[in-house]
Amino acid sequence: MGTTDLRARFKLWLSSDSAEGVFGDGKWRLLAAIAEEGSLRAAAESLGISYRKAWGDIKKAEANLDTALVEKHHGGRTGGSTKLTPVGQAWLDAYSAFRSEIEDAATSAYSRHIAPVVETR
Amino acid sequence: MGTTDLRARFKLWLSSDSAEGVFGDGKWRLLAAIAEEGSLRAAAESLGISYRKAWGDIKKAEANLDTALVEKHHGGRTGGSTKLTPVGQAWLDAYSAFRSEIEDAATSAYSRHIAPVVETR
C-alpha cells in the first residue's frame, strides 16, 4: 500500500510582517553546529555547506534578530574559533525546545488523526 | 527591532520510505477547496492553480495513498461536478484535525520558548 510507513514531516520557521524567513530550521542547525564544533568552518563542513554560505546565513540571522549570535576569536596558527554569544546560546536553546515540542505534537497528532485513516484501508 | 511581530510558521507533510511527499498542505487545501466548491475547476480557480495541475495533484495523491479521493460526475450543460469520496472526506477531516493540533502546539510553544528570548532584548 505504501502508506504503512507514513510519518509526519515539517519545516518550521519564524516570520514577521516585514520578513518571511527571520529564523528557522536551517539557521538553527547552523547555530547548533557552531556550538558543537567551535568553529564556523567546521560547522559549515559538518552541514555540507560552504563557509561563505554559513557566514552569510549568520549575518542574515543577526540582522533579522538585530543581535550578535556568534563571536569570532582570531587565533594564530589554528585559524581561530567561533563561539555563540550568550544571546546566540539563548536562541539555540529556545528554538531547540520550541522545535522539539512541535515534533512531539506532530507525532502525537499523527497517531490520533492520520493513523486511523491509514489503518482502515 | 523587527522581531516584535514574530510568529511561528510551518509547512507540514507526510512522507514514507519510498516517497517524500505523499500528502501535505497543498493537497489538503485542494481537497478542502473541492469539498467547498463542488467542482475541480472551481477549486483550482479558488487556489489560483491550473485545472491541469489540480487534476495532476489529485491523481498523485490517489496513487500515493492507493485510494480514490474524488469522484467526477459528468453532467450535461453544467460541465459536471467533482465530489470527495467517503475516503477523501475522511482524509480531509483527519488532516484538518492533525494540522490544527500542530498549529495550536506551534502557537503555544512559541509563547513559552521564543517570546521570552525576544522580550529580553
gemmi code that builds the backbone of each chain (N, CA, C; Angstrom):
import gemmi

chains = {
    "A": [
        ("MET", (0.826, -1.208, 0.000), (0.000, 0.000, 0.000), (0.864, 1.264, 0.000)),
        ("GLY", (2.087, 1.185, 0.520), (2.966, 2.347, 0.506), (2.620, 3.371, 1.567)),
        ("THR", (1.597, 3.110, 2.358), (1.219, 4.091, 3.377), (1.402, 3.537, 4.792)),
        ("THR", (1.914, 2.315, 4.886), (2.073, 1.726, 6.220), (3.254, 2.330, 6.966)),
        ("ASP", (4.189, 2.932, 6.226), (5.360, 3.521, 6.878), (5.308, 5.052, 6.829)),
        ("LEU", (4.113, 5.598, 6.761), (3.959, 7.060, 6.727), (4.411, 7.695, 8.041)),
        ("ARG", (4.922, 8.905, 7.925), (5.222, 9.677, 9.138), (5.066, 11.170, 8.849)),
        ("ALA", (4.885, 11.934, 9.916), (4.719, 13.380, 9.790), (6.071, 14.042, 9.609)),
        ("ARG", (6.152, 14.964, 8.668), (7.358, 15.776, 8.473), (6.947, 17.235, 8.511)),
        ("PHE", (7.854, 18.085, 8.961), (7.527, 19.515, 8.942), (8.772, 20.363, 8.792)),
        ("LYS", (8.535, 21.563, 8.324), (9.563, 22.587, 8.248), (9.021, 23.748, 9.064)),
        ("LEU", (9.877, 24.316, 9.872), (9.436, 25.317, 10.841), (10.261, 26.582, 10.677)),
        ("TRP", (9.634, 27.732, 10.821), (10.403, 28.979, 10.785), (9.616, 30.083, 11.475)),
        ("LEU", (10.276, 31.209, 11.667), (9.640, 32.372, 12.268), (9.569, 33.467, 11.218)),
        ("SER", (8.421, 34.096, 11.098), (8.307, 35.202, 10.157), (7.790, 36.440, 10.880)),
        ("SER", (8.004, 37.588, 10.261), (7.458, 38.839, 10.781), (6.702, 39.513, 9.651)),
        ("ASP", (6.057, 40.620, 9.958), (5.333, 41.342, 8.910), (6.277, 41.759, 7.784)),
        ("SER", (7.518, 42.057, 8.142), (8.430, 42.588, 7.132), (9.326, 41.521, 6.492)),
        ("ALA", (9.427, 40.354, 7.097), (10.308, 39.316, 6.526), (9.697, 37.938, 6.731)),
        ("GLU", (9.772, 37.110, 5.689), (9.173, 35.781, 5.770), (10.069, 34.820, 6.560)),
        ("GLY", (11.356, 34.864, 6.307), (12.243, 33.906, 6.975), (13.208, 34.576, 7.931)),
        ("VAL", (12.742, 34.908, 9.133), (13.566, 35.615, 10.103), (14.580, 34.659, 10.736)),
        ("PHE", (14.105, 33.489, 11.098), (14.941, 32.455, 11.702), (14.203, 31.152, 11.497)),
        ("GLY", (14.930, 30.057, 11.267), (14.230, 28.804, 11.039), (15.152, 27.624, 11.186)),
        ("ASP", (14.664, 26.468, 10.727), (15.387, 25.213, 10.908), (16.837, 25.275, 10.407)),
        ("GLY", (17.050, 25.908, 9.262), (18.388, 25.951, 8.677), (19.365, 26.718, 9.563)),
        ("LYS", (18.942, 27.903, 10.009), (19.836, 28.723, 10.838), (19.991, 28.103, 12.236)),
        ("TRP", (18.946, 27.428, 12.689), (19.042, 26.699, 13.969), (20.093, 25.589, 13.866)),
        ("ARG", (20.072, 24.810, 12.782), (21.069, 23.748, 12.602), (22.485, 24.316, 12.559)),
        ("LEU", (22.599, 25.512, 11.956), (23.913, 26.146, 11.864), (24.406, 26.573, 13.247)),
        ("LEU", (23.536, 27.193, 14.055), (23.929, 27.571, 15.420), (24.325, 26.329, 16.220)),
        ("ALA", (23.534, 25.254, 16.082), (23.827, 24.023, 16.814), (25.184, 23.460, 16.402)),
        ("ALA", (25.483, 23.536, 15.101), (26.755, 23.004, 14.606), (27.929, 23.855, 15.089)),
        ("ILE", (27.737, 25.174, 15.160), (28.802, 26.055, 15.671), (29.068, 25.738, 17.149)),
        ("ALA", (27.980, 25.571, 17.919), (28.127, 25.240, 19.347), (28.862, 23.904, 19.502)),
        ("GLU", (28.560, 22.970, 18.621), (29.155, 21.633, 18.668), (30.623, 21.641, 18.232)),
        ("GLU", (30.896, 22.366, 17.134), (32.223, 22.285, 16.515), (33.197, 23.346, 17.026)),
        ("GLY", (32.655, 24.467, 17.503), (33.542, 25.523, 17.993), (34.216, 26.326, 16.898)),
        ("SER", (33.767, 26.117, 15.664), (34.363, 26.846, 14.545), (33.361, 26.911, 13.409)),
        ("LEU", (33.291, 28.062, 12.747), (32.327, 28.229, 11.664), (32.700, 27.342, 10.485)),
        ("ARG", (34.019, 27.208, 10.249), (34.460, 26.391, 9.118), (34.074, 24.922, 9.332)),
        ("ALA", (34.304, 24.407, 10.542), (33.955, 23.014, 10.838), (32.438, 22.831, 10.837)),
        ("ALA", (31.713, 23.844, 11.310), (30.239, 23.774, 11.325), (29.709, 23.683, 9.897)),
        ("ALA", (30.227, 24.551, 9.013), (29.803, 24.551, 7.614), (30.084, 23.189, 6.983)),
        ("GLU", (31.284, 22.670, 7.256), (31.675, 21.380, 6.704), (30.739, 20.272, 7.184)),
        ("SER", (30.395, 20.293, 8.461), (29.535, 19.236, 9.014), (28.131, 19.283, 8.410)),
        ("LEU", (27.733, 20.468, 7.915), (26.404, 20.609, 7.312), (26.447, 20.479, 5.785)),
        ("GLY", (27.643, 20.344, 5.241), (27.778, 20.238, 3.793), (27.455, 21.522, 3.054)),
        ("ILE", (27.692, 22.677, 3.706), (27.503, 23.962, 3.019), (28.839, 24.701, 3.005)),
        ("SER", (28.934, 25.709, 2.140), (30.193, 26.436, 2.053), (30.350, 27.376, 3.252)),
        ("TYR", (31.604, 27.706, 3.544), (31.907, 28.672, 4.599), (31.220, 30.000, 4.300)),
        ("ARG", (31.252, 30.363, 3.025), (30.660, 31.623, 2.589), (29.160, 31.660, 2.863)),
        ("LYS", (28.463, 30.546, 2.570), (27.018, 30.488, 2.822), (26.739, 30.506, 4.329)),
        ("ALA", (27.533, 29.762, 5.088), (27.339, 29.711, 6.542), (27.485, 31.111, 7.136)),
        ("TRP", (28.540, 31.798, 6.701), (28.788, 33.138, 7.234), (27.673, 34.102, 6.807)),
        ("GLY", (27.214, 33.982, 5.574), (26.102, 34.809, 5.089), (24.828, 34.548, 5.888)),
        ("ASP", (24.574, 33.286, 6.178), (23.361, 32.936, 6.939), (23.407, 33.496, 8.362)),
        ("ILE", (24.591, 33.439, 8.965), (24.739, 34.005, 10.319), (24.494, 35.519, 10.285)),
        ("LYS", (25.089, 36.180, 9.286), (24.920, 37.634, 9.161), (23.458, 38.007, 8.958)),
        ("LYS", (22.747, 37.187, 8.145), (21.313, 37.443, 7.914), (20.528, 37.257, 9.202)),
        ("ALA", (20.809, 36.170, 9.926), (20.091, 35.913, 11.179), (20.343, 37.036, 12.178)),
        ("GLU", (21.594, 37.492, 12.242), (21.919, 38.565, 13.183), (21.213, 39.863, 12.805)),
        ("ALA", (21.131, 40.133, 11.505), (20.427, 41.340, 11.048), (18.932, 41.210, 11.337)),
        ("ASN", (18.365, 40.036, 11.045), (16.925, 39.822, 11.266), (16.558, 39.955, 12.740)),
        ("LEU", (17.404, 39.394, 13.604), (17.099, 39.391, 15.041), (17.704, 40.612, 15.729)),
        ("ASP", (18.470, 41.390, 14.977), (19.084, 42.614, 15.482), (19.935, 42.345, 16.727)),
        ("THR", (20.743, 41.304, 16.669), (21.583, 40.956, 17.809), (22.765, 40.109, 17.329)),
        ("ALA", (23.846, 40.118, 18.069), (25.004, 39.291, 17.724), (24.790, 37.869, 18.239)),
        ("LEU", (24.891, 36.897, 17.344), (24.674, 35.494, 17.731), (25.995, 34.743, 17.931)),
        ("VAL", (27.039, 35.171, 17.234), (28.335, 34.485, 17.350), (29.437, 35.507, 17.591)),
        ("GLU", (30.555, 35.030, 18.148), (31.749, 35.875, 18.247), (32.936, 35.084, 17.734)),
        ("LYS", (33.721, 35.758, 16.908), (34.909, 35.123, 16.333), (36.116, 35.445, 17.196)),
        ("HIS", (36.927, 34.441, 17.398), (38.204, 34.653, 18.085), (39.297, 34.342, 17.088)),
        ("HIS", (40.009, 35.381, 16.671), (41.063, 35.161, 15.682), (42.281, 34.629, 16.386)),
        ("GLY", (42.633, 33.418, 16.075), (43.773, 32.819, 16.781), (44.807, 32.349, 15.807)),
        ("GLY", (46.009, 32.651, 16.087), (47.212, 32.393, 15.294), (47.150, 31.230, 14.330)),
        ("ARG", (47.889, 30.191, 14.638), (48.087, 29.129, 13.658), (46.864, 28.232, 13.480)),
        ("THR", (45.985, 28.182, 14.485), (44.826, 27.279, 14.392), (43.703, 27.878, 13.543)),
        ("GLY", (43.823, 29.153, 13.168), (42.821, 29.757, 12.310), (41.642, 30.327, 13.070)),
        ("GLY", (41.724, 30.327, 14.378), (40.685, 30.966, 15.183), (39.483, 30.073, 15.404)),
        ("SER", (38.563, 30.573, 16.235), (37.372, 29.796, 16.577), (36.150, 30.700, 16.533)),
        ("THR", (34.972, 30.126, 16.464), (33.722, 30.878, 16.519), (32.869, 30.279, 17.628)),
        ("LYS", (32.417, 31.112, 18.522), (31.570, 30.663, 19.634), (30.231, 31.374, 19.562)),
        ("LEU", (29.210, 30.800, 20.161), (27.943, 31.519, 20.286), (28.078, 32.570, 21.393)),
        ("THR", (27.466, 33.716, 21.187), (27.331, 34.691, 22.274), (26.277, 34.142, 23.251)),
        ("PRO", (26.177, 34.708, 24.439), (25.100, 34.286, 25.351), (23.719, 34.400, 24.689)),
        ("VAL", (23.490, 35.442, 23.914), (22.208, 35.579, 23.209), (22.055, 34.495, 22.142)),
        ("GLY", (23.145, 34.179, 21.450), (23.120, 33.099, 20.452), (22.782, 31.767, 21.104)),
        ("GLN", (23.372, 31.524, 22.271), (23.084, 30.289, 23.000), (21.624, 30.272, 23.459)),
        ("ALA", (21.121, 31.424, 23.891), (19.718, 31.509, 24.334), (18.772, 31.216, 23.162)),
        ("TRP", (19.110, 31.725, 21.955), (18.287, 31.432, 20.765), (18.359, 29.961, 20.393)),
        ("LEU", (19.560, 29.392, 20.479), (19.709, 27.962, 20.173), (18.856, 27.128, 21.135)),
        ("ASP", (18.958, 27.422, 22.426), (18.202, 26.656, 23.428), (16.688, 26.832, 23.229)),
        ("ALA", (16.265, 28.082, 23.009), (14.834, 28.370, 22.881), (14.248, 27.686, 21.644)),
        ("TYR", (14.957, 27.804, 20.513), (14.434, 27.220, 19.272), (14.449, 25.694, 19.352)),
        ("SER", (15.458, 25.126, 20.032), (15.522, 23.669, 20.203), (14.304, 23.180, 20.984)),
        ("ALA", (13.966, 23.886, 22.067), (12.816, 23.493, 22.891), (11.511, 23.677, 22.107)),
        ("PHE", (11.418, 24.797, 21.401), (10.270, 25.131, 20.552), (10.064, 24.038, 19.497)),
        ("ARG", (11.134, 23.681, 18.790), (11.035, 22.710, 17.711), (10.712, 21.312, 18.246)),
        ("SER", (11.304, 20.983, 19.362), (11.111, 19.656, 19.946), (9.648, 19.462, 20.373)),
        ("GLU", (9.044, 20.514, 20.904), (7.631, 20.417, 21.289), (6.731, 20.195, 20.091)),
        ("ILE", (7.059, 20.870, 18.986), (6.230, 20.733, 17.783), (6.431, 19.351, 17.173)),
        ("GLU", (7.649, 18.838, 17.273), (7.917, 17.482, 16.790), (7.086, 16.469, 17.594)),
        ("ASP", (7.054, 16.635, 18.900), (6.248, 15.736, 19.742), (4.759, 15.853, 19.393)),
        ("ALA", (4.306, 17.082, 19.202), (2.889, 17.302, 18.863), (2.556, 16.647, 17.526)),
        ("ALA", (3.482, 16.723, 16.563), (3.233, 16.143, 15.239), (3.137, 14.619, 15.340)),
        ("THR", (4.017, 14.018, 16.122), (3.988, 12.560, 16.299), (2.684, 12.126, 16.956)),
        ("SER", (2.303, 12.868, 17.986), (1.085, 12.546, 18.725), (-0.170, 12.774, 17.866)),
        ("ALA", (-0.218, 13.889, 17.156), (-1.387, 14.190, 16.309), (-1.469, 13.185, 15.153)),
        ("TYR", (-0.315, 12.751, 14.654), (-0.318, 11.727, 13.605), (-1.002, 10.455, 14.113)),
        ("SER", (-0.592, 10.003, 15.293), (-1.147, 8.755, 15.852), (-2.653, 8.843, 16.022)),
        ("ARG", (-3.122, 10.007, 16.483), (-4.538, 10.111, 16.785), (-5.407, 10.420, 15.573)),
        ("HIS", (-4.870, 11.118, 14.573), (-5.721, 11.552, 13.458), (-5.422, 10.848, 12.129)),
        ("ILE", (-4.149, 10.681, 11.807), (-3.804, 10.117, 10.488), (-3.769, 8.585, 10.535)),
        ("ALA", (-3.138, 8.036, 11.550), (-3.007, 6.567, 11.616), (-4.350, 5.842, 11.476)),
        ("PRO", (-5.423, 6.306, 12.139), (-6.698, 5.608, 11.989), (-7.193, 5.583, 10.540)),
        ("VAL", (-6.974, 6.641, 9.773), (-7.419, 6.673, 8.378), (-6.582, 5.704, 7.538)),
        ("VAL", (-5.296, 5.635, 7.844), (-4.421, 4.717, 7.115), (-4.818, 3.280, 7.422)),
        ("GLU", (-5.127, 3.021, 8.695), (-5.388, 1.648, 9.127), (-6.727, 1.067, 8.647)),
        ("THR", (-7.674, 1.944, 8.337), (-8.972, 1.436, 7.889), (-8.918, 0.938, 6.453)),
        ("ARG", (-7.741, 1.132, 5.805), (-7.687, 0.792, 4.391), (-7.378, -0.683, 4.151)),
    ],
    "B": [
        ("MET", (12.898, 46.983, 16.117), (13.676, 45.757, 16.233), (13.300, 44.745, 15.156)),
        ("GLY", (12.063, 44.801, 14.669), (11.675, 43.871, 13.622), (11.340, 42.489, 14.139)),
        ("THR", (11.447, 42.273, 15.438), (11.155, 40.940, 15.975), (9.947, 40.971, 16.908)),
        ("THR", (9.326, 42.127, 17.043), (8.188, 42.231, 17.966), (6.937, 41.596, 17.375)),
        ("ASP", (6.906, 41.456, 16.052), (5.724, 40.861, 15.414), (6.038, 39.462, 14.887)),
        ("LEU", (6.987, 38.798, 15.486), (7.344, 37.440, 15.047), (6.201, 36.464, 15.310)),
        ("ARG", (6.119, 35.457, 14.435), (5.186, 34.359, 14.689), (5.732, 33.073, 14.070)),
        ("ALA", (5.216, 31.959, 14.589), (5.642, 30.649, 14.103), (4.943, 30.333, 12.796)),
        ("ARG", (5.699, 29.814, 11.831), (5.140, 29.344, 10.563), (5.626, 27.921, 10.336)),
        ("PHE", (4.820, 27.129, 9.674), (5.282, 25.775, 9.377), (4.652, 25.236, 8.099)),
        ("LYS", (5.338, 24.267, 7.542), (4.845, 23.509, 6.396), (4.835, 22.065, 6.860)),
        ("LEU", (3.749, 21.378, 6.533), (3.541, 20.043, 7.080), (3.285, 19.077, 5.935)),
        ("TRP", (3.804, 17.868, 6.038), (3.501, 16.858, 5.028), (3.734, 15.460, 5.611)),
        ("LEU", (3.310, 14.460, 4.866), (3.524, 13.073, 5.255), (4.477, 12.440, 4.259)),
        ("SER", (5.460, 11.726, 4.762), (6.379, 11.031, 3.864), (6.423, 9.554, 4.224)),
        ("SER", (6.896, 8.759, 3.284), (7.097, 7.325, 3.542), (8.529, 6.987, 3.150)),
        ("ASP", (8.931, 5.756, 3.368), (10.286, 5.353, 2.983), (10.502, 5.538, 1.484)),
        ("SER", (9.427, 5.336, 0.704), (9.592, 5.349, -0.740), (9.265, 6.703, -1.381)),
        ("ALA", (8.576, 7.598, -0.652), (8.205, 8.891, -1.246), (8.260, 9.978, -0.191)),
        ("GLU", (8.830, 11.122, -0.574), (8.978, 12.222, 0.378), (7.645, 12.968, 0.585)),
        ("GLY", (6.913, 13.213, -0.506), (5.681, 13.998, -0.368), (4.442, 13.180, -0.703)),
        ("VAL", (3.978, 12.375, 0.228), (2.834, 11.503, -0.019), (1.530, 12.307, 0.005)),
        ("PHE", (1.428, 13.183, 0.984), (0.261, 14.045, 1.142), (0.726, 15.196, 2.016)),
        ("GLY", (0.183, 16.399, 1.765), (0.641, 17.528, 2.565), (-0.298, 18.703, 2.446)),
        ("ASP", (0.183, 19.857, 2.913), (-0.649, 21.051, 2.975), (-1.293, 21.404, 1.632)),
        ("GLY", (-0.534, 21.262, 0.556), (-1.053, 21.642, -0.760), (-2.233, 20.778, -1.178)),
        ("LYS", (-2.063, 19.462, -1.064), (-3.135, 18.555, -1.472), (-4.313, 18.635, -0.507)),
        ("TRP", (-4.025, 18.914, 0.746), (-5.096, 19.137, 1.735), (-5.937, 20.367, 1.353)),
        ("ARG", (-5.268, 21.460, 0.970), (-6.006, 22.661, 0.544), (-6.872, 22.374, -0.686)),
        ("LEU", (-6.343, 21.525, -1.564), (-7.077, 21.175, -2.775), (-8.322, 20.353, -2.434)),
        ("LEU", (-8.190, 19.359, -1.561), (-9.372, 18.584, -1.136), (-10.400, 19.495, -0.471)),
        ("ALA", (-9.921, 20.392, 0.380), (-10.834, 21.311, 1.076), (-11.577, 22.195, 0.073)),
        ("ALA", (-10.864, 22.645, -0.956), (-11.485, 23.515, -1.961), (-12.504, 22.736, -2.805)),
        ("ILE", (-12.213, 21.481, -3.104), (-13.169, 20.652, -3.862), (-14.438, 20.446, -3.033)),
        ("ALA", (-14.253, 20.146, -1.734), (-15.408, 19.958, -0.843), (-16.250, 21.239, -0.787)),
        ("GLU", (-15.549, 22.372, -0.777), (-16.211, 23.676, -0.678), (-16.906, 24.062, -1.982)),
        ("GLU", (-16.216, 23.832, -3.101), (-16.707, 24.335, -4.385), (-17.572, 23.337, -5.142)),
        ("GLY", (-17.373, 22.051, -4.866), (-18.148, 21.032, -5.574), (-17.721, 20.801, -7.011)),
        ("SER", (-16.580, 21.356, -7.374), (-16.088, 21.190, -8.746), (-14.578, 21.388, -8.750)),
        ("LEU", (-13.894, 20.562, -9.535), (-12.429, 20.660, -9.576), (-12.007, 21.962, -10.236)),
        ("ARG", (-12.760, 22.374, -11.267), (-12.407, 23.606, -11.968), (-12.508, 24.816, -11.037)),
        ("ALA", (-13.612, 24.877, -10.279), (-13.806, 25.990, -9.341), (-12.788, 25.934, -8.210)),
        ("ALA", (-12.453, 24.713, -7.776), (-11.457, 24.550, -6.706), (-10.098, 25.073, -7.166)),
        ("ALA", (-9.698, 24.668, -8.391), (-8.414, 25.116, -8.940), (-8.386, 26.639, -9.028)),
        ("GLU", (-9.491, 27.200, -9.517), (-9.579, 28.652, -9.670), (-9.435, 29.352, -8.309)),
        ("SER", (-10.103, 28.815, -7.294), (-10.081, 29.447, -5.974), (-8.673, 29.399, -5.366)),
        ("LEU", (-7.850, 28.437, -5.809), (-6.480, 28.321, -5.295), (-5.468, 28.995, -6.214)),
        ("GLY", (-5.935, 29.507, -7.339), (-5.018, 30.151, -8.284), (-4.077, 29.178, -8.971)),
        ("ILE", (-4.506, 27.927, -9.153), (-3.688, 26.965, -9.899), (-4.485, 26.503, -11.126)),
        ("SER", (-3.784, 25.902, -12.093), (-4.473, 25.467, -13.301), (-5.279, 24.201, -13.019)),
        ("TYR", (-6.281, 23.967, -13.853), (-7.095, 22.757, -13.760), (-6.191, 21.529, -13.937)),
        ("ARG", (-5.254, 21.662, -14.876), (-4.332, 20.570, -15.174), (-3.488, 20.197, -13.955)),
        ("LYS", (-2.976, 21.222, -13.239), (-2.171, 20.957, -12.046), (-3.037, 20.347, -10.944)),
        ("ALA", (-4.241, 20.887, -10.775), (-5.141, 20.371, -9.728), (-5.439, 18.895, -9.974)),
        ("TRP", (-5.739, 18.579, -11.237), (-6.063, 17.201, -11.564), (-4.838, 16.289, -11.380)),
        ("GLY", (-3.678, 16.787, -11.781), (-2.443, 16.030, -11.592), (-2.156, 15.771, -10.112)),
        ("ASP", (-2.390, 16.790, -9.289), (-2.148, 16.649, -7.849), (-3.094, 15.617, -7.227)),
        ("ILE", (-4.342, 15.627, -7.671), (-5.306, 14.642, -7.155), (-4.878, 13.230, -7.561)),
        ("LYS", (-4.488, 13.081, -8.830), (-4.054, 11.757, -9.312), (-2.836, 11.267, -8.527)),
        ("LYS", (-1.893, 12.209, -8.221), (-0.695, 11.839, -7.445), (-1.084, 11.410, -6.033)),
        ("ALA", (-1.969, 12.197, -5.409), (-2.392, 11.867, -4.039), (-3.089, 10.511, -4.024)),
        ("GLU", (-3.926, 10.264, -5.015), (-4.643, 8.978, -5.069), (-3.672, 7.811, -5.271)),
        ("ALA", (-2.656, 8.027, -6.121), (-1.654, 6.974, -6.338), (-0.847, 6.749, -5.053)),
        ("ASN", (-0.446, 7.845, -4.406), (0.360, 7.738, -3.184), (-0.406, 7.027, -2.072)),
        ("LEU", (-1.683, 7.359, -1.937), (-2.484, 6.786, -0.839), (-3.191, 5.512, -1.294)),
        ("ASP", (-3.065, 5.204, -2.568), (-3.647, 3.985, -3.136), (-5.160, 3.906, -2.883)),
        ("THR", (-5.843, 5.028, -3.105), (-7.291, 5.067, -2.878), (-7.892, 6.207, -3.697)),
        ("ALA", (-9.176, 6.098, -4.005), (-9.860, 7.162, -4.743), (-10.297, 8.251, -3.759)),
        ("LEU", (-9.891, 9.478, -4.017), (-10.231, 10.594, -3.118), (-11.408, 11.408, -3.644)),
        ("VAL", (-11.586, 11.430, -4.968), (-12.672, 12.222, -5.560), (-13.441, 11.366, -6.560)),
        ("GLU", (-14.675, 11.792, -6.814), (-15.432, 11.160, -7.902), (-16.017, 12.255, -8.781)),
        ("LYS", (-15.875, 12.048, -10.077), (-16.377, 13.029, -11.033), (-17.775, 12.626, -11.475)),
        ("HIS", (-18.648, 13.582, -11.547), (-19.980, 13.353, -12.103), (-20.081, 14.175, -13.374)),
        ("HIS", (-20.115, 13.474, -14.497), (-20.183, 14.198, -15.771), (-21.615, 14.624, -16.010)),
        ("GLY", (-21.846, 15.901, -16.007), (-23.225, 16.374, -16.147), (-23.350, 17.309, -17.318)),
        ("GLY", (-24.361, 17.136, -18.109), (-24.694, 17.858, -19.333), (-24.168, 19.281, -19.438)),
        ("ARG", (-25.050, 20.236, -19.404), (-24.674, 21.609, -19.742), (-23.830, 22.282, -18.660)),
        ("THR", (-23.945, 21.826, -17.412), (-23.205, 22.492, -16.331), (-21.739, 22.074, -16.280)),
        ("GLY", (-21.342, 21.055, -17.078), (-19.938, 20.663, -17.109), (-19.576, 19.665, -16.029)),
        ("GLY", (-20.546, 19.221, -15.258), (-20.279, 18.188, -14.260), (-19.744, 18.730, -12.960)),
        ("SER", (-19.587, 17.831, -12.011), (-19.115, 18.231, -10.688), (-18.093, 17.213, -10.196)),
        ("THR", (-17.334, 17.599, -9.199), (-16.385, 16.687, -8.553), (-16.668, 16.706, -7.060)),
        ("LYS", (-16.854, 15.535, -6.500), (-17.115, 15.412, -5.067), (-16.039, 14.559, -4.418)),
        ("LEU", (-15.844, 14.732, -3.126), (-14.942, 13.827, -2.421), (-15.639, 12.487, -2.221)),
        ("THR", (-14.889, 11.408, -2.324), (-15.404, 10.100, -1.917), (-15.453, 10.075, -0.384)),
        ("PRO", (-16.130, 9.100, 0.215), (-16.100, 8.997, 1.683), (-14.661, 8.914, 2.214)),
        ("VAL", (-13.789, 8.199, 1.513), (-12.384, 8.125, 1.941), (-11.701, 9.488, 1.790)),
        ("GLY", (-12.013, 10.199, 0.704), (-11.467, 11.545, 0.504), (-11.898, 12.485, 1.623)),
        ("GLN", (-13.167, 12.384, 2.007), (-13.685, 13.202, 3.107), (-13.001, 12.824, 4.423)),
        ("ALA", (-12.766, 11.533, 4.628), (-12.088, 11.074, 5.857), (-10.651, 11.614, 5.915)),
        ("TRP", (-9.964, 11.638, 4.747), (-8.610, 12.203, 4.703), (-8.634, 13.706, 4.969)),
        ("LEU", (-9.612, 14.396, 4.382), (-9.726, 15.840, 4.615), (-9.947, 16.131, 6.098)),
        ("ASP", (-10.867, 15.398, 6.714), (-11.166, 15.620, 8.135), (-9.959, 15.291, 9.013)),
        ("ALA", (-9.316, 14.157, 8.712), (-8.183, 13.712, 9.535), (-7.025, 14.699, 9.444)),
        ("TYR", (-6.705, 15.113, 8.205), (-5.563, 16.021, 8.029), (-5.869, 17.395, 8.618)),
        ("SER", (-7.133, 17.820, 8.534), (-7.524, 19.110, 9.125), (-7.312, 19.087, 10.634)),
        ("ALA", (-7.725, 17.989, 11.292), (-7.568, 17.867, 12.745), (-6.084, 17.782, 13.111)),
        ("PHE", (-5.348, 16.995, 12.337), (-3.900, 16.823, 12.509), (-3.182, 18.168, 12.415)),
        ("ARG", (-3.490, 18.929, 11.354), (-2.815, 20.196, 11.115), (-3.171, 21.241, 12.175)),
        ("SER", (-4.433, 21.219, 12.561), (-4.915, 22.193, 13.529), (-4.232, 21.989, 14.888)),
        ("GLU", (-4.026, 20.743, 15.270), (-3.326, 20.468, 16.536), (-1.893, 20.961, 16.505)),
        ("ILE", (-1.241, 20.796, 15.359), (0.154, 21.221, 15.255), (0.229, 22.747, 15.238)),
        ("GLU", (-0.763, 23.374, 14.627), (-0.821, 24.838, 14.632), (-0.963, 25.347, 16.074)),
        ("ASP", (-1.850, 24.713, 16.849), (-2.018, 25.107, 18.252), (-0.728, 24.893, 19.035)),
        ("ALA", (-0.077, 23.754, 18.794), (1.179, 23.457, 19.500), (2.245, 24.485, 19.153)),
        ("ALA", (2.282, 24.917, 17.895), (3.287, 25.897, 17.465), (3.051, 27.240, 18.146)),
        ("THR", (1.793, 27.640, 18.242), (1.464, 28.912, 18.896), (1.841, 28.856, 20.370)),
        ("SER", (1.503, 27.744, 20.990), (1.778, 27.586, 22.414), (3.285, 27.486, 22.687)),
        ("ALA", (3.992, 26.719, 21.881), (5.444, 26.566, 22.066), (6.155, 27.888, 21.784)),
        ("TYR", (5.631, 28.658, 20.829), (6.210, 29.977, 20.560), (6.129, 30.852, 21.811)),
        ("SER", (4.942, 30.899, 22.422), (4.741, 31.753, 23.604), (5.674, 31.377, 24.737)),
        ("ARG", (5.861, 30.074, 24.917), (6.664, 29.643, 26.059), (8.157, 29.663, 25.819)),
        ("HIS", (8.593, 29.468, 24.580), (10.036, 29.342, 24.334), (10.652, 30.506, 23.566)),
        ("ILE", (9.957, 30.981, 22.534), (10.563, 32.031, 21.700), (10.269, 33.427, 22.254)),
        ("ALA", (9.027, 33.671, 22.630), (8.651, 35.013, 23.104), (9.574, 35.511, 24.226)),
        ("PRO", (9.922, 34.670, 25.214), (10.814, 35.167, 26.277), (12.169, 35.647, 25.754)),
        ("VAL", (12.713, 34.971, 24.743), (14.015, 35.385, 24.191), (13.879, 36.699, 23.439)),
        ("VAL", (12.742, 36.866, 22.751), (12.507, 38.106, 22.017), (12.337, 39.258, 23.002)),
        ("GLU", (11.629, 38.968, 24.097), (11.287, 40.039, 25.040), (12.457, 40.534, 25.888)),
        ("THR", (13.477, 39.692, 26.053), (14.618, 40.134, 26.869), (15.500, 41.113, 26.108)),
        ("ARG", (15.174, 41.343, 24.824), (16.070, 42.175, 24.036), (15.774, 43.664, 24.195)),
    ],
}
model = gemmi.Model(1)
for chain_id, residues in chains.items():
    chain = gemmi.Chain(chain_id)
    for i, (resn, *xyz) in enumerate(residues, 1):
        res = gemmi.Residue()
        res.name, res.seqid = resn, gemmi.SeqId(i, " ")
        for name, pos in zip(("N", "CA", "C"), xyz):
            atom = gemmi.Atom()
            atom.name, atom.element = name, gemmi.Element(name[0])
            atom.pos, atom.b_iso = gemmi.Position(*pos), 0.0
            res.add_atom(atom)
        chain.add_residue(res)
    model.add_chain(chain)
structure = gemmi.Structure()
structure.add_model(model)
structure.setup_entities()
